Amino acid sequence: MNPRIAFVAAPVLTFTYGVIRILDGLDGSRGPGLAWTTGHLAFIGALVFFAMTFHEIRRLAGRGRLATGLVAAGYIGITTLIAQFTIDLVVGFRSADHAAMDVLFDQVQSVPGVQQVVYGFGPLLFFVAQIGLVLQLAIQRRVKAWMPVLVIADVLVPFVEKDLMPLGAACLLISFLALARVSRASRPAGGRHRVDESAVPAAA
């Protein structure tokens, strides 16, 4: 798949999840139901595309040890987030109402290690990798300095207020569109010659 598609799909699907999450909570509770299921599937899809963006950013950064380590951490974070959202989906399917969901969540999260890994430390690696990779590109002057600022905003916004997630995803889309242009400029033109990645200008 064209990696530039991933740079668009990841923030768009994150935005979709954020909007559906808001709509799902208009009645005072979230899940179970169609909105809960659809929103979670959208974010799992976003995570798959994020994995593709990490792979491409590592290429843009030169495939060094730091970039490789950050991508590895990011993949671990993505795996734990997919596990978390899969648990949410299963709980939603097995519950008749929100109260029943709470009971099942308590049972799952009481399993040793699940709370710490799947809901705690693991997902943080995804956000650390996301910021670290874009910061590395900025330090290498492959992207403009404002790009990490938007990525950091996307990461921090949900910690401040989860209902602002669509706003954060919009910031991420702006930065990822610029990354998509850098990705395209760094690849062979027409398959006949290879562009010197060190000469790729920072995104405007």
Solvent accessible surface area in square Angstrom, and as a share of the most:
residue,aa,sasa,rsa
1,M,154,0.69
2,N,59,0.30
3,P,26,0.16
4,R,65,0.24
5,I,88,0.45
6,A,0,0.00
7,F,0,0.00
8,V,60,0.34
9,A,17,0.13
10,A,0,0.00
11,P,1,0.00
12,V,63,0.36
13,L,45,0.22
14,T,9,0.05
15,F,89,0.37
16,T,47,0.28
17,Y,22,0.08
18,G,1,0.01
19,V,51,0.29
20,I,28,0.14
21,R,42,0.15
22,I,57,0.29
23,L,104,0.52
24,D,24,0.12
25,G,19,0.18
26,L,134,0.66
27,D,116,0.60
28,G,71,0.68
29,S,40,0.26
30,R,69,0.25
31,G,9,0.09
32,P,39,0.25
33,G,40,0.38
34,L,149,0.74
35,A,34,0.26
36,W,32,0.11
37,T,25,0.14
38,T,56,0.33
39,G,2,0.02
40,H,11,0.05
41,L,100,0.50
42,A,13,0.10
43,F,19,0.08
44,I,32,0.16
45,G,21,0.21
46,A,0,0.00
47,L,0,0.00
48,V,69,0.39
49,F,37,0.15
50,F,5,0.02
51,A,26,0.20
52,M,65,0.29
53,T,0,0.00
54,F,0,0.00
55,H,108,0.48
56,E,2,0.01
57,I,2,0.01
58,R,57,0.21
59,R,14,0.05
60,L,1,0.01
61,A,6,0.05
62,G,49,0.47
63,R,116,0.42
64,G,33,0.31
65,R,229,0.83
66,L,111,0.55
67,A,0,0.00
68,T,56,0.33
69,G,41,0.40
70,L,26,0.13
71,V,8,0.04
72,A,51,0.40
73,A,23,0.18
74,G,0,0.00
75,Y,83,0.32
76,I,95,0.48
77,G,0,0.00
78,I,9,0.05
79,T,88,0.51
80,T,13,0.08
81,L,11,0.05
82,I,53,0.27
83,A,39,0.30
84,Q,29,0.13
85,F,15,0.06
86,T,60,0.35
87,I,36,0.18
88,D,14,0.07
89,L,16,0.08
90,V,70,0.40
91,V,5,0.03
92,G,8,0.07
93,F,144,0.60
94,R,178,0.65
95,S,13,0.08
96,A,98,0.76
97,D,73,0.38
98,H,69,0.31
99,A,67,0.52
100,A,35,0.27
101,M,1,0.00
102,D,67,0.35
103,V,87,0.50
104,L,32,0.16
105,F,32,0.14
106,D,98,0.51
107,Q,104,0.46
108,V,41,0.24
109,Q,58,0.26
110,S,83,0.54
111,V,75,0.43
112,P,128,0.81
113,G,33,0.32
114,V,27,0.16
115,Q,77,0.34
116,Q,114,0.51
117,V,80,0.46
118,V,20,0.11
119,Y,51,0.19
120,G,28,0.27
121,F,135,0.56
122,G,2,0.02
123,P,10,0.06
124,L,85,0.42
125,L,32,0.16
126,F,5,0.02
127,F,43,0.18
128,V,86,0.49
129,A,0,0.00
130,Q,3,0.01
131,I,36,0.18
132,G,18,0.17
133,L,0,0.00
134,V,1,0.00
135,L,72,0.36
136,Q,24,0.11
137,L,0,0.00
138,A,22,0.17
139,I,139,0.71
140,Q,70,0.31
141,R,200,0.73
142,R,39,0.14
143,V,4,0.02
144,K,89,0.38
145,A,81,0.62
146,W,91,0.32
147,M,0,0.00
148,P,6,0.04
149,V,95,0.55
150,L,38,0.19
151,V,0,0.00
152,I,55,0.28
153,A,32,0.25
154,D,14,0.07
155,V,7,0.04
156,L,97,0.48
157,V,24,0.14
158,P,25,0.16
159,F,125,0.52
160,V,121,0.70
161,E,80,0.36
162,K,110,0.47
163,D,56,0.29
164,L,74,0.37
165,M,22,0.10
166,P,17,0.11
167,L,101,0.50
168,G,0,0.00
169,A,1,0.01
170,A,41,0.31
171,C,25,0.15
172,L,0,0.00
173,L,50,0.25
174,I,96,0.49
175,S,0,0.00
176,F,1,0.00
177,L,75,0.37
178,A,0,0.00
179,L,0,0.00
180,A,11,0.08
181,R,112,0.41
182,V,4,0.03
183,S,0,0.00
184,R,140,0.51
185,A,47,0.36
186,S,1,0.01
187,R,77,0.28
188,P,56,0.35
189,A,50,0.38
190,G,65,0.63
191,G,68,0.65
192,R,199,0.73
193,H,105,0.47
194,R,155,0.57
195,V,41,0.23
196,D,87,0.45
197,E,29,0.13
198,S,88,0.57
199,A,73,0.56
200,V,11,0.06
201,P,99,0.62
202,A,30,0.23
203,A,7,0.06
204,A,98,0.76
